Amino acid sequence: MQKPNVILMVGEIGVGKSYIGKKIAEMKNYTYIDKDTVTTPLTEYILAHNSPTQNSHDRESDFYIQTVRPLEYQALLNIAYDNVKLGHSVVLTAGFEQEILQQDYLHTHPQMKALREVATIIVVRVTVDSTTLLNRLIKRNEQRDRWKLNNWETYMAQVSGLTVRWHPDDYTQLGFDNSDMLPVLYDLKLQGLVQSIR
């Protein structure tokens, strides 16, 4: 019997992970789980009341990165696990920027290790060109993007080498360039991505 799929939508903030993830979930009839939807209200409350900066949108502080962020991912992976145990394939949208750099993450992180035992892990690495990314972040005008926009060159240097370092036998990797293009070409490209997910 084939295991359910867990599709991790991976990439920098603003590349379109949520949009592509929702499209995959819709076309494949998978459960869709988004980190922002699951965690943002609670995260913003915790940051406003417990972070040294008391800034509900500060995703760059040590407090967020070391204390809050791991809890966000723990909750997200637990929800995915519950769905997989019910026999549902899942699309999971989150950046996973730190996690994909840890070579042994799939083997040492408790929730991820448990997921691998019951599901097939597929990574969809979503990318865009830097001009498209900048325009999207400016257009969406969210407080949590302020630091990135105000420190654009620093941020781009941080994410320029973002690659999945997991062992290739442990997962399947697919790519999707989500840069602006003609709608008809975009639809064909999206259909090709969905068809490649078995």
N, C-alpha and C positions, 0 to 999 in steps of 0.2 A: 504493500500500500504506500502510495506517495505521500510524503510529509507535506504539511501546509508550507507555504512560502512566507517568509518575513522579508519584506522589501524595505531596506533602509535608504531613505532619500537623503543623500549626503551632499553638502556643499556650503559655501559661504552664505551669509545672510543676504537676502535680496536676489538670489539667482533664480528663484521660481520653484523651489522644492515643493512648496505646498500646492501650487497650481498643477504641476506635473504629477505629484503624488495623488491628488484628488482625481485627476483624469485616469490614472492607472487603476485606482480603486473602483471608479465608476465602470470602466470598460472590462475589468476582470471580475467585478462583483466581490472585491476584497473589503475587509474592514479597514477604515481609515482612522489613524490616530496621529494627531499633530501636537508636538510639544508645546507650542504657543497656546493652543486651545486648552490643553490639559493643565498647564502650570502657570500661565501669566498672572491671573488674579492673585493667587497665593504668593507667587514670587514677588510681585510688586508690593504686596502688603509686608512681607518679610523684609524686603530691602528698605522700605520706608521706615519701618519700626525698629530694625535690628542692625542694619548696616552702619558702619562708622560714617559713611557719607550721607545717610538718610535720604538717598535719592532712589526712588522706586524704579528708575529706568537705567541705573548704573550696572551694566553688564561687564564692565572692565575691572571692577574692584576685586581685590583678593578675597573679600568676604563672599561675593557672588561666586567667583570661580572655584574656590576651595570648599565652601560650605553649602551654598544653595544649589549650584549647578549639578553636583553629583546626586542630590536628592531628586531633582527634576528627571534625570535620566533613569534613576532607580524606579520612580513611579511609572515612567513611560514604558520601560521594559517589562515591569510587572503586569501592566495592562495588556501589553502585547502577548505575554505568556498566557494569561487567562484566556484570551481569544483563541490562541493556537491550540490550547488544551481542549477547547470546544470544537476544534476541527476547522477553524476559520483561518484563511490566509490573511495577512496583515500588511498594510502599507504604513510605515512609520516615518513621519517627517520630523527631522531634527538635524542640526548641523553635523554632529559627531566629529567636529573639527579636531578635538584633542584625542578622541578615542581611536580614530583611524591611524594615528601616528604611533600607537602602542602595538608593537608587533604581536604581543601575546594576549591582547585584549579579549579575543574570542575564547581563550582558554583559561584566563585568570579572573575575569569579572564574573561574579556569581550569577547575575541575571542573564548575561549574554551566554555564559556556559550552559545554563539551563535551557535557554532558547535553542541553542545549536543542537541539543539532544532531541528536540521534538519538531524542529522546523529546518527548512533549507534557507540559508541566508543569502540574499541577493542584494548587492549594493548598486544603486543607481547614482552615479556621480554626476550631478548637474553643474554645468559651467555656463558662464557668459563672458563676453569680452568686457574689459574694464570700463569702456565708455557706456555700454548698456547698463552695467551694474551701477555706476555712478548716477546715471539718469533715473534709474528705478528707485534708488534710495532717496534721491532728492524729491521725486514725484510722490512717494508714499509718505514722506514727511513725518516719520515716527521719532519720538523722543529717544528711544533706545538706539537709534542710528546716529545720534548727534556726535558722539566721540569719533566714530568712523569717518563721518563727513568732515569733521574739523581736523582730523589727522589722516587724511586720505592716503598719502604716500606711505606712511608708517603702516597703516592697515593693509594696504596692498602688498607691502613687503612681507607682512606676517602670513598672508594667505597664499602667496604666489607659489610656494612649494607644497601645497596641500595635496598629498597623495595617500592612497590606502596602502598601509604597510603590512597588512595581514597576510598570512600565508595563502597563496592562491588556491590551494586544495581545500581551504576551509569555507570558501564563499565563491559566488559568481559575481563578477563586476560588469556592469553595463554603463555606458556613458550617454549623456544627452546634452548637446550644446543648445542652450536655451536663449541664444542671442536673437535679436530681432530679425525676422524674415517674413516673406510673403505668407499670408494665411494658408494658402493651398499647400505650399511646401511644408509649412509647420505641421499641418494635419497629417500629411503623409509621413513625416518624420516621427510624429507621436505614435501613429499606428504601427510603424516599424518597431519602435521600442516596445510597445505592448505585446506585439506578436513574438518578440524574442524572449518573453517571460513564459516559461513552461510550467 
